[in-house]
Protein backbone atom coordinates (compact mmCIF):
# COMPACT_ATOMS: atom_id res chain seq x y z
CA UNK A 1 0.00 0.00 0.00
CA UNK A 2 1.43 3.34 -1.07
CA UNK A 3 0.92 6.48 0.96
CA UNK A 4 -1.14 8.04 -1.82
CA UNK A 5 -3.72 5.29 -1.31
CA UNK A 6 -4.41 6.63 2.18
CA UNK A 7 -5.82 9.87 0.82
CA UNK A 8 -9.49 10.43 1.75
CA UNK A 9 -9.45 7.29 3.90
CA UNK A 10 -10.09 7.27 7.65
CA UNK A 11 -6.53 6.89 8.93
CA UNK A 12 -5.08 6.45 12.41
CA UNK A 13 -1.59 5.98 13.80
CA UNK A 14 -1.38 3.64 16.79
CA UNK A 15 1.67 4.21 18.96
CA UNK A 16 3.79 7.36 19.14
CA UNK A 17 7.29 6.11 19.71
CA UNK A 18 9.91 6.74 17.06
CA UNK A 19 8.09 4.64 14.45
CA UNK A 20 4.83 6.49 15.13
CA UNK A 21 6.51 9.87 14.90
CA UNK A 22 8.10 8.85 11.60
CA UNK A 23 4.72 7.74 10.26
CA UNK A 24 3.05 11.02 11.20
CA UNK A 25 5.85 13.06 9.64
CA UNK A 26 5.66 11.00 6.42
CA UNK A 27 1.91 11.41 6.12
CA UNK A 28 2.09 15.12 6.81
CA UNK A 29 4.82 15.46 4.14
CA UNK A 30 2.89 13.54 1.48
CA UNK A 31 -0.72 14.27 2.56
CA UNK A 32 -0.64 17.63 4.35
CA UNK A 33 -4.44 18.02 4.55
CA UNK A 34 -5.28 14.43 5.50
CA UNK A 35 -7.20 14.10 8.81
CA UNK A 36 -5.24 11.80 11.10
CA UNK A 37 -5.96 10.36 14.54
CA UNK A 38 -3.06 9.34 16.77
CA UNK A 39 -3.54 6.84 19.58
CA UNK A 40 -0.84 7.61 22.13
CA UNK A 41 -0.10 7.55 25.86
CA UNK A 42 -1.12 10.26 28.29
CA UNK A 43 2.52 11.34 28.52
CA UNK A 44 2.83 11.73 24.74
CA UNK A 45 -0.41 13.71 24.23
CA UNK A 46 1.02 17.16 25.16
CA UNK A 47 3.75 16.81 22.55
CA UNK A 48 1.15 16.17 19.86
CA UNK A 49 -1.12 18.97 21.11
CA UNK A 50 1.79 21.42 20.88
CA UNK A 51 1.87 20.90 17.10
CA UNK A 52 -1.42 22.80 16.83
CA UNK A 53 -2.33 20.72 13.79
CA UNK A 54 -6.02 21.29 12.95
CA UNK A 55 -6.19 17.97 11.10
CA UNK A 56 -4.88 15.97 14.04
CA UNK A 57 -7.04 14.18 16.62
CA UNK A 58 -5.40 12.84 19.77
CA UNK A 59 -6.70 9.73 21.55
CA UNK A 60 -5.20 8.36 24.75
CA UNK A 61 -7.60 5.42 25.14
CA UNK A 62 -7.73 2.60 22.63
CA UNK A 63 -10.08 -0.35 22.18
CA UNK A 64 -11.45 -2.45 19.38
CA UNK A 65 -14.48 -0.27 18.69
CA UNK A 66 -12.38 2.89 18.42
CA UNK A 67 -9.92 1.23 16.05
CA UNK A 68 -12.77 -0.20 13.99
CA UNK A 69 -13.85 3.33 13.08
CA UNK A 70 -10.84 3.59 10.75
CA UNK A 71 -10.15 2.15 7.32
CA UNK A 72 -6.38 2.03 7.88
CA UNK A 73 -4.38 1.93 11.11
CA UNK A 74 -0.62 2.39 10.91
CA UNK A 75 0.58 0.53 13.97
CA UNK A 76 3.94 0.56 15.71
CA UNK A 77 5.92 -2.71 15.44
CA UNK A 78 5.63 -3.57 19.13
CA UNK A 79 1.83 -3.86 18.91
CA UNK A 80 0.81 -7.44 18.17
CA UNK A 81 -1.82 -8.04 15.47
CA UNK A 82 -2.68 -11.37 17.09
CA UNK A 83 -4.31 -10.01 20.24
CA UNK A 84 -7.10 -7.63 21.21
CA UNK A 85 -7.87 -4.91 20.41
CA UNK A 86 -6.17 -5.34 17.00
CA UNK A 87 -7.98 -8.62 16.32
CA UNK A 88 -11.34 -7.10 17.28
CA UNK A 89 -10.91 -4.22 14.84
CA UNK A 90 -9.55 -6.42 12.05
CA UNK A 91 -12.67 -8.61 12.27
CA UNK A 92 -14.71 -5.48 11.58
CA UNK A 93 -12.72 -4.62 8.47
CA UNK A 94 -9.94 -2.35 9.69
CA UNK A 95 -6.67 -2.89 7.82
CA UNK A 96 -3.43 -2.70 9.82
CA UNK A 97 -0.17 -1.71 8.18
CA UNK A 98 3.30 -0.85 9.45
CA UNK A 99 5.69 1.89 8.49
CA UNK A 100 8.08 -0.67 7.02
CA UNK A 101 5.39 -1.84 4.58
CA UNK A 102 4.64 1.74 3.53
CA UNK A 103 8.33 2.37 2.84
CA UNK A 104 8.74 -0.79 0.75
CA UNK A 105 5.67 0.10 -1.31
CA UNK A 106 7.32 3.43 -2.15
CA UNK A 107 10.75 1.92 -2.99
CA UNK A 108 10.06 -1.00 -5.30
CA UNK A 109 13.30 -0.50 -7.24
CA UNK A 110 15.62 -0.07 -4.24
CA UNK A 111 18.52 -2.52 -3.84
CA UNK A 112 17.72 -3.75 -0.36
CA UNK A 113 19.52 -6.21 1.91
CA UNK A 114 17.14 -7.23 4.70
CA UNK A 115 18.50 -9.05 7.73
CA UNK A 116 16.62 -10.97 10.40
CA UNK A 117 17.31 -13.68 12.97
CA UNK A 118 16.87 -14.12 16.69
CA UNK A 119 20.35 -12.88 17.53
CA UNK A 120 23.03 -11.00 15.63
CA UNK A 121 20.85 -9.15 13.14
CA UNK A 122 21.94 -5.65 14.21
CA UNK A 123 25.62 -6.54 14.00
CA UNK A 124 25.24 -8.24 10.62
CA UNK A 125 23.26 -5.32 9.19
CA UNK A 126 25.85 -2.82 10.45
CA UNK A 127 28.67 -4.99 9.09
CA UNK A 128 27.03 -5.11 5.67
CA UNK A 129 26.70 -1.32 5.61
CA UNK A 130 30.29 -0.90 6.78
CA UNK A 131 31.69 -3.25 4.13
CA UNK A 132 29.65 -1.65 1.35
CA UNK A 133 30.72 1.85 2.36
CA UNK A 134 34.32 0.69 2.59
CA UNK A 135 34.00 -0.33 -1.05
CA UNK A 136 32.88 3.19 -2.00
CA UNK A 137 29.13 2.49 -2.20
CA UNK A 138 26.64 5.03 -0.84
CA UNK A 139 24.63 2.93 1.61
CA UNK A 140 21.74 3.44 4.03
CA UNK A 141 21.71 1.71 7.43
CA UNK A 142 18.20 1.71 8.86
CA UNK A 143 15.26 -0.27 10.19
CA UNK A 144 14.96 -1.98 13.55
CA UNK A 145 18.57 -1.08 14.33
CA UNK A 146 17.44 2.39 15.41
CA UNK A 147 16.28 4.45 12.41
CA UNK A 148 12.75 3.87 11.06
CA UNK A 149 12.68 3.53 7.30
CA UNK A 150 10.01 6.21 7.01
CA UNK A 151 12.53 8.75 8.31
CA UNK A 152 14.32 8.11 5.01
CA UNK A 153 11.22 8.23 2.82
CA UNK A 154 12.40 10.85 0.33
CA UNK A 155 16.17 11.23 0.17
CA UNK A 156 18.29 12.69 -2.60
CA UNK A 157 20.42 11.28 -3.97
CA UNK A 158 19.13 7.79 -3.35
CA UNK A 159 21.68 5.42 -1.83
CA UNK A 160 23.02 2.64 -4.01
CA UNK A 161 22.20 0.03 -1.35
CA UNK A 162 19.93 -0.22 1.69
CA UNK A 163 21.07 -2.35 4.67
CA UNK A 164 17.89 -2.94 6.66
CA UNK A 165 17.43 -4.79 9.95
CA UNK A 166 13.99 -6.32 10.43
CA UNK A 167 12.61 -7.71 13.68
CA UNK A 168 10.14 -10.58 13.74
CA UNK A 169 7.47 -7.86 14.08
CA UNK A 170 8.44 -6.45 10.66
CA UNK A 171 9.45 -9.36 8.45
CA UNK A 172 5.97 -9.73 6.94
CA UNK A 173 6.16 -6.10 5.79
CA UNK A 174 9.16 -6.47 3.45
CA UNK A 175 8.49 -6.69 -0.26
CA UNK A 176 10.82 -8.27 -2.84
CA UNK A 177 14.18 -7.48 -1.20
CA UNK A 178 17.25 -7.90 -3.35
CA UNK A 179 18.80 -10.05 -0.64
CA UNK A 180 17.15 -11.58 2.45
CA UNK A 181 19.50 -12.78 5.21
CA UNK A 182 18.25 -15.17 7.90
CA UNK A 183 20.72 -15.93 10.67
CA UNK A 184 19.29 -18.25 13.32
CA UNK A 185 16.29 -19.16 15.44
CA UNK A 186 15.66 -19.41 19.15
CA UNK A 187 12.24 -18.97 20.81
CA UNK A 188 11.63 -15.28 21.49
CA UNK A 189 8.83 -12.69 21.63
CA UNK A 190 6.26 -15.41 22.25
CA UNK A 191 4.01 -12.88 23.99
CA UNK A 192 3.75 -10.96 20.68
CA UNK A 193 3.54 -13.93 18.30
CA UNK A 194 1.44 -16.15 20.55
CA UNK A 195 3.21 -19.43 19.79
CA UNK A 196 6.72 -20.60 18.93
CA UNK A 197 5.46 -21.96 15.62
CA UNK A 198 4.02 -18.60 14.60
CA UNK A 199 7.22 -16.83 15.65
CA UNK A 200 9.18 -19.00 13.22
CA UNK A 201 6.56 -18.53 10.50
CA UNK A 202 6.66 -14.76 10.89
CA UNK A 203 10.46 -14.69 10.79
CA UNK A 204 10.64 -16.95 7.75
CA UNK A 205 8.09 -14.83 5.89
CA UNK A 206 11.06 -12.70 4.82
CA UNK A 207 11.96 -15.63 2.54
CA UNK A 208 8.75 -17.59 2.06
CA UNK A 209 6.44 -14.62 1.34
CA UNK A 210 8.58 -11.56 0.56
CA UNK A 211 9.97 -13.24 -2.58
CA UNK A 212 13.60 -12.08 -2.32
CA UNK A 213 15.84 -12.38 -5.36
CA UNK A 214 18.48 -14.13 -3.23
CA UNK A 215 18.20 -15.69 0.24
CA UNK A 216 21.37 -15.91 2.35
CA UNK A 217 20.82 -18.67 4.89
CA UNK A 218 22.72 -20.28 7.76
CA UNK A 219 23.64 -23.86 6.88
CA UNK A 220 24.13 -24.63 10.58
CA UNK A 221 20.46 -24.01 11.44
CA UNK A 222 18.31 -27.10 10.79
CA UNK A 223 15.12 -25.03 10.39
CA UNK A 224 16.73 -23.19 7.49
CA UNK A 225 18.25 -26.28 5.89
CA UNK A 226 14.76 -27.77 5.60
CA UNK A 227 13.07 -24.55 4.47
CA UNK A 228 10.94 -24.57 1.34
CA UNK A 229 12.13 -21.57 -0.68
CA UNK A 230 10.15 -20.00 -3.56
CA UNK A 231 11.27 -21.13 -7.02
CA UNK A 232 12.15 -17.55 -7.93
CA UNK A 233 14.62 -17.23 -5.02
CA UNK A 234 18.25 -18.33 -5.29
CA UNK A 235 19.86 -19.57 -2.06
CA UNK A 236 23.39 -18.80 -0.88
CA UNK A 237 24.59 -20.61 2.24
CA UNK A 238 27.06 -19.44 4.87
CA UNK A 239 28.54 -21.67 7.57
CA UNK A 240 28.99 -24.08 4.68
CA UNK A 241 32.28 -25.41 3.34
CA UNK A 242 31.51 -24.16 -0.17
CA UNK A 243 30.78 -20.61 1.00
CA UNK A 244 31.84 -18.26 3.79
CA UNK A 245 32.75 -20.17 6.96
CA UNK A 246 35.20 -20.42 9.84
CA UNK A 247 37.90 -22.98 10.41
CA UNK A 248 38.94 -22.47 14.00
CA UNK A 249 39.73 -18.73 13.99
CA UNK A 250 40.42 -18.45 10.24
CA UNK A 251 37.89 -17.03 7.80
CA UNK A 252 37.44 -18.98 4.56
CA UNK A 253 35.58 -18.51 1.30
CA UNK A 254 35.27 -22.07 0.06
CA UNK A 255 38.84 -23.42 0.09
CA UNK A 256 40.37 -19.95 0.07
CA UNK A 257 41.73 -18.70 3.41
CA UNK A 258 40.89 -15.00 3.65
CA UNK A 259 42.09 -13.78 7.07
CA UNK A 260 42.70 -14.55 10.73
CA UNK A 261 39.70 -13.26 12.70
CA UNK A 262 41.44 -12.99 16.09
CA UNK A 263 42.38 -9.35 15.54
CA UNK A 264 38.93 -8.25 14.45
CA UNK A 265 36.79 -6.08 16.78
CA UNK A 266 34.20 -8.88 16.94
CA UNK A 267 34.21 -10.61 20.34
CA UNK A 268 33.17 -14.25 20.37
CA UNK A 269 32.87 -16.92 17.72
CA UNK A 270 29.21 -16.05 17.13
CA UNK A 271 30.24 -12.55 16.00
CA UNK A 272 32.82 -13.98 13.60
CA UNK A 273 30.07 -16.15 12.16
CA UNK A 274 28.07 -12.93 11.79
CA UNK A 275 30.88 -11.70 9.55
CA UNK A 276 30.42 -14.79 7.38
CA UNK A 277 26.76 -13.86 6.93
CA UNK A 278 27.60 -10.25 6.10
CA UNK A 279 30.19 -11.24 3.51
CA UNK A 280 27.80 -13.73 1.92
CA UNK A 281 25.23 -10.92 1.62
CA UNK A 282 27.76 -8.57 0.03
CA UNK A 283 28.70 -11.31 -2.41
CA UNK A 284 25.02 -11.85 -3.21
CA UNK A 285 24.92 -8.23 -4.41
CA UNK A 286 27.53 -9.15 -7.03
CA UNK A 287 30.49 -7.52 -5.29
CA UNK A 288 33.96 -8.89 -4.50
CA UNK A 289 33.47 -9.82 -0.84
CA UNK A 290 36.98 -11.32 -0.55
CA UNK A 291 38.48 -7.95 -1.39
CA UNK A 292 36.22 -6.18 1.13
CA UNK A 293 36.70 -8.64 4.01
CA UNK A 294 39.81 -6.92 5.40
CA UNK A 295 37.76 -3.77 6.06
CA UNK A 296 36.10 -5.61 8.96
CA UNK A 297 39.17 -4.60 10.95
CA UNK A 298 37.85 -1.01 11.02
CA UNK A 299 34.32 -1.97 12.09
CA UNK A 300 33.05 -0.18 15.18
CA UNK A 301 31.12 -2.64 17.41
CA UNK A 302 27.58 -1.72 18.34
CA UNK A 303 26.70 -0.59 21.86
CA UNK A 304 25.03 -2.90 24.41
CA UNK A 305 26.38 -5.98 22.60
CA UNK A 306 29.26 -7.46 24.62
CA UNK A 307 30.38 -3.86 25.09
CA UNK A 308 33.46 -3.50 27.25
CA UNK A 309 32.87 -0.54 29.56
CA UNK A 310 36.20 -0.57 31.38
CA UNK A 311 37.73 -1.57 34.70
CA UNK A 312 37.00 -0.48 38.25
CA UNK A 313 38.63 -1.72 41.49
CA UNK A 314 40.00 -4.93 39.99
CA UNK A 315 36.82 -5.77 38.05
CA UNK A 316 36.01 -5.47 34.34
CA UNK A 317 32.46 -4.61 33.29
CA UNK A 318 30.76 -5.81 30.09
CA UNK A 319 27.37 -4.53 28.94
CA UNK A 320 25.41 -7.12 26.92
CA UNK A 321 22.00 -5.62 27.59
CA UNK A 322 20.83 -6.59 24.07
CA UNK A 323 20.80 -10.21 25.30
CA UNK A 324 17.14 -11.26 25.49
CA UNK A 325 17.38 -15.07 25.30
CA UNK A 326 19.16 -17.67 27.46
CA UNK A 327 21.08 -18.73 24.34
CA UNK A 328 22.48 -15.21 24.04
CA UNK A 329 23.60 -15.32 27.67
CA UNK A 330 25.40 -18.61 27.00
CA UNK A 331 27.12 -17.11 23.96
CA UNK A 332 28.29 -14.23 26.15
CA UNK A 333 29.73 -16.65 28.70
CA UNK A 334 31.58 -18.46 25.93
CA UNK A 335 33.31 -15.22 24.97
CA UNK A 336 34.98 -14.98 28.37
CA UNK A 337 35.64 -18.64 29.08
CA UNK A 338 38.44 -19.08 31.58
CA UNK A 339 37.77 -15.85 33.46
CA UNK A 340 36.17 -15.36 36.88
CA UNK A 341 32.72 -14.23 35.77
CA UNK A 342 29.68 -12.94 37.61
CA UNK A 343 26.78 -12.98 35.14
CA UNK A 344 23.60 -10.99 35.82
CA UNK A 345 20.51 -12.65 34.32
CA UNK A 346 16.78 -12.02 34.35
CA UNK A 347 14.19 -9.49 33.24
CA UNK A 348 10.70 -9.66 31.77
CA UNK A 349 9.14 -13.10 32.13
CA UNK A 350 7.62 -14.29 28.86
CA UNK A 351 7.72 -17.96 29.78
CA UNK A 352 10.94 -18.93 27.97
CA UNK A 353 12.49 -22.17 29.24
CA UNK A 354 15.86 -21.73 30.97
CA UNK A 355 16.59 -25.46 30.87
CA UNK A 356 19.29 -25.15 28.19
CA UNK A 357 21.05 -22.50 30.27
CA UNK A 358 20.83 -24.66 33.39
CA UNK A 359 22.19 -27.71 31.57
CA UNK A 360 25.18 -25.78 30.26
CA UNK A 361 26.17 -24.06 33.50
CA UNK A 362 25.83 -27.37 35.34
CA UNK A 363 28.88 -28.66 33.45
CA UNK A 364 30.66 -25.38 32.63
CA UNK A 365 29.71 -22.90 35.35
CA UNK A 366 30.76 -19.28 35.79
CA UNK A 367 31.99 -18.21 39.21
CA UNK A 368 28.74 -16.38 40.07
CA UNK A 369 25.18 -16.23 38.73
CA UNK A 370 22.92 -13.47 40.05
CA UNK A 371 19.24 -13.48 39.13
CA UNK A 372 17.06 -10.39 39.01
CA UNK A 373 13.95 -8.97 37.38
CA UNK A 374 10.47 -10.40 36.94
CA UNK A 375 11.64 -13.90 36.00
CA UNK A 376 14.58 -13.81 38.42
CA UNK A 377 12.86 -15.99 41.06
CA UNK A 378 11.94 -18.61 38.44
CA UNK A 379 15.52 -18.75 37.11
CA UNK A 380 16.84 -18.92 40.69
CA UNK A 381 14.65 -21.92 41.50
CA UNK A 382 15.71 -23.63 38.26
CA UNK A 383 19.41 -23.21 39.13
CA UNK A 384 19.19 -23.77 42.89
CA UNK A 385 19.44 -27.60 42.80
CA UNK A 386 22.56 -27.61 40.61
CA UNK A 387 24.53 -24.75 42.19
CA UNK A 388 26.12 -26.76 45.05
CA UNK A 389 27.28 -29.67 42.91
CA UNK A 390 28.46 -27.41 40.06
CA UNK A 391 30.22 -25.12 42.53
CA UNK A 392 29.01 -21.71 41.44
CA UNK A 393 27.67 -18.99 43.69
CA UNK A 394 23.97 -18.35 43.15
CA UNK A 395 22.34 -15.20 44.50
CA UNK A 396 19.12 -13.19 44.08
CA UNK A 397 18.91 -9.42 43.66
CA UNK A 398 15.94 -7.08 43.77
CA UNK A 399 17.47 -4.35 41.61
CA UNK A 400 20.48 -3.85 39.36
CA UNK A 401 22.38 -1.98 42.08
CA UNK A 402 21.88 -4.96 44.40
CA UNK A 403 23.13 -7.32 41.69
CA UNK A 404 26.29 -5.24 41.21
CA UNK A 405 26.93 -5.15 44.95
CA UNK A 406 26.61 -8.92 45.17
CA UNK A 407 28.86 -9.38 42.12
CA UNK A 408 31.60 -7.27 43.70
CA UNK A 409 31.36 -9.15 46.98
CA UNK A 410 31.31 -12.64 45.48
CA UNK A 411 34.10 -11.95 42.97
CA UNK A 412 36.14 -10.32 45.73
CA UNK A 413 37.27 -7.56 43.33
CA UNK A 414 38.85 -10.01 40.89
CA UNK A 415 37.10 -10.87 37.64
CA UNK A 416 34.47 -9.71 35.18
CA UNK A 417 30.89 -8.53 35.78
CA UNK A 418 28.75 -9.42 32.78
CA UNK A 419 25.26 -8.02 32.25
CA UNK A 420 23.73 -10.52 29.84
CA UNK A 421 20.12 -10.81 31.06
CA UNK A 422 18.72 -13.33 28.59
CA UNK A 423 15.35 -11.58 28.91
CA UNK A 424 13.65 -8.38 27.69
CA UNK A 425 14.05 -5.18 29.66
CA UNK A 426 10.45 -4.09 30.20
CA UNK A 427 8.52 -3.23 32.31
CA UNK A 428 11.42 -2.07 34.49
CA UNK A 429 13.07 -0.29 31.54
CA UNK A 430 11.77 1.26 28.35
CA UNK A 431 14.20 -0.83 26.30
CA UNK A 432 17.55 -2.59 26.40
CA UNK A 433 19.33 0.75 25.82
CA UNK A 434 17.92 2.21 29.02
CA UNK A 435 18.87 -0.97 30.88
CA UNK A 436 22.43 -0.83 29.53
CA UNK A 437 22.76 2.82 30.44
CA UNK A 438 21.57 2.09 33.98
CA UNK A 439 24.13 -0.70 34.28
CA UNK A 440 26.92 1.60 33.08
CA UNK A 441 25.96 4.35 35.51
CA UNK A 442 25.60 1.96 38.45
CA UNK A 443 29.01 0.47 37.64
CA UNK A 444 30.61 3.93 37.63
CA UNK A 445 30.77 4.75 33.92
CA UNK A 446 29.28 7.60 31.89
CA UNK A 447 26.06 6.36 30.25
CA UNK A 448 26.19 9.18 27.71
CA UNK A 449 29.29 7.66 26.14
CA UNK A 450 27.98 4.16 25.42
CA UNK A 451 24.76 4.31 23.40
CA UNK A 452 25.35 5.90 20.00
CA UNK A 453 25.03 3.45 17.09
CA UNK A 454 27.76 4.31 14.57
CA UNK A 455 26.80 4.68 10.93
CA UNK A 456 23.02 5.09 11.10
CA UNK A 457 21.55 6.85 8.10
CA UNK A 458 23.14 7.32 4.70
CA UNK A 459 26.80 7.69 3.87
Secondary structure, 3 states (H helix, E strand, C coil): CCHHHHCCCCEEEECCCHHHHHHHHHHHHHCCCCCEEEECCHHHHHHHHCCCCCCEEEECCCCHHHHCCCCEEEECCCCCCCCCCHHHHHHCCCEEECHHHHHHHHCCCCCEEEEECCCCHHHHHHHHHHHHHHCCCCEEEEECCCECHHHHCCCCCCCCEEEEECCCCCHHHCCCCCEEEECCCCCCCHHHHCCHHHHHHHHHHHHHCCCCCEEEEECCCHHHHCCCCCCCCEEEEECCCCCEEEECCEEEECCEEEEEHHHCCCCCHHHHHHHHHHHHHHHHCCCCHHHHHHHHHHCCCCCCCCEEEEEECCEEEEECCCCCCHHHHHHHHHHCCCCCEEEEECCCCCCCCCHHHHHHHHHCCCCEEEECCCCHHHHHHHHHHHHHHHCCEEEECCCHHHHHHHHHHHHCCCEEEEECCCCCCCCCCCCHHHHHHHHHHHHCCCHHHCCCCCCCEEC
